[in-house]
Amino acid sequence: MTSAQRLIGILGALQARRHTTAEALADEFGVSTRTILRDVQKLVDADIPVLTERGRYGGISLLPGQQVDLSRLTTSEADVLRAVGVDLERARVLGAETAARAAVGKFATRPGSPAPRRGVAPLSLADVVTVENRAWFAPREEGEPPDVAALARDLRQARRLRVTYRRSGESAARDLVVDPYGLLLRVDRWYLVADVAAAPRLFALTRLDGWALLDEARRLRAGTTLADVAAGLGQALETRHEVTVTALLDADGVDLARRILGSRLRTVGPADASGRVPITVAYAQVQAARQLLQFADHIEVTAPPEARSLLRRLATETATRHT
């Protein structure tokens, strides 16, 4: 179930029960309570009449007197809610803002807050929680993606595409014929998910120079869905490695290493007498170990010899340039 589908499910659950808890919704939808609270934040931000209260008798509920009747939605309104939930900005990118606003408007009429408890009116979740979907240190200016809404419309034709795409690190774009599953939005970046010769690929839309519909039906692998293929590609990207680099890192650099290296940091051992900890880092190729240069004199790569040689050469060249 996608995040957008879960939002509709939460609304349906609140309509049926009027009052529940984040824990109960987390069990029902198979996610964490933190995820449920993030979903509720999205509903509150969209001015949907959802109230959250802390304490023993608190929980999540629809405000008294409100009716959230999902059966009132038109087909197009329900379709956009299933795709992007109540995120009007993402609906705008897909060219579906009108339908999204109409859908939200059918159940976003909020009256005044309920009577305060013990003389203190409860704050709304939006007053005490803020959500930022942009990753830390993400570039603020990047190549603009093409017309995402137009691409989404073409993808709904279920036909093959000829795409003009520039791979990362290459200067020239190439033409490819792909069998598209659809679009993936990961944090704040859009990707086209497609098969190339029956093998799954991710195409960053910021490097997509153009596309054209072909007069052939798309040829997807049996039993595959957009969500499954996208999840598989993400997992493969984060777990693929051919080289394991071992190193000694100053103990006070471990937190920084966790932030920078992410899932590439596989193990962290206990500190030795000199205050250094052994770590292992997984890379798809030894050249990627150049990432460790940013730890400067706080790290010593111990193996493999190819990684030690690489960092020694790069450090020497860097020093030469700064003399």
C-alpha positions, 0 to 999 in steps of 0.5 A, a space after each residue: 500500500 502506498 502512502 497516498 492509498 494509506 491516507 484514504 484508508 486512514 480517512 475511511 477508518 476514522 469515518 467508521 470508528 470516529 476515534 482511534 489511536 496511532 498505535 491501532 492504525 499502525 497495526 491495521 496498516 502495517 507501518 510504524 506509529 511515526 509513519 501514521 503521525 506523518 500521515 495525520 500531519 498531511 491530513 491536518 496540513 490539507 485542512 481535513 478535520 482531523 484532531 489529535 489529542 495527547 494523554 490517556 484518553 487522547 488519540 486521533 479522531 474526526 471533529 464532531 459533526 464532520 462527515 468524510 464521505 469518500 463515496 462523494 469523490 468522482 473517479 478522477 478525484 479518487 484517482 489523484 488521491 490514490 496517486 499523491 494523497 492530499 499533496 496539492 503541490 505534487 498533484 500540480 506537477 502531475 497536472 491534476 491540481 484541480 481534481 485534487 483540490 476538489 477532492 480535498 474540498 469535499 471533506 476539508 470544511 473544518 468548524 471551530 475547535 471543540 470545547 477546551 479540556 480543563 480550560 486549555 484548548 489543545 494545539 493542532 498537530 500542525 502547531 507542534 510538528 513540521 515536516 521537511 521532505 528535502 534531504 539534508 544538504 540536497 542541492 537547492 538548484 538542480 536541472 528541472 525535470 521535464 513536464 511530469 504531467 505530460 509524461 504521466 498522461 503518456 504513461 497511461 496509454 500503456 505503450 512503449 517509449 523511446 527516451 533520450 537519456 543521459 546517464 550520470 557522468 556522461 556528457 551525451 544522451 542516448 536513445 533507448 526503447 523502454 517498457 515503462 511501469 510509471 513514475 517514482 517520487 523519492 523524497 523530492 526527485 522524480 524517476 521513470 521506472 521502466 524495463 530495458 530489454 526486460 531488465 529494470 532501470 531507474 531514469 532520473 527525470 532531470 537527465 531525461 531530454 525527451 521521450 516519444 510514444 511508440 505504436 506498440 503496447 508496453 511489454 512488462 514482465 509477468 506478475 510485476 507492478 510499479 511498486 514492486 519494481 521500484 522497491 526492488 530497484 531501491 533495495 538493489 541500489 542500497 545493497 549492491 557491493 563488490 568491494 568491502 573496505 576496512 578502515 580505522 576511524 577516530 571514535 568521535 567521527 562515527 556519528 558523521 560517518 553514519 550520516 555520510 555513508 548511510 547504508 554503505 557503513 556495514 559494521 562499527 566495532 568497539 574503540 581500541 586503546 588509541 580511540 579508533 574504531 574499526 569499520 567496514 564500508 561496502 562499495 560497488 567498485 573500489 573507485 567509490 572509496 574516494 568518498 572516504 577522503 572527506 574524513 581526511 586524517 581522521 581515517 586510515 584505510 587498512 584494506 584492500 590494497 587497491 583502496 589504500 593505493 587509490 586514497 594515497 594517490 588522490 591525497 598526493 595529487 590533492 596536496 600537489 595542487 595545493 602547494 
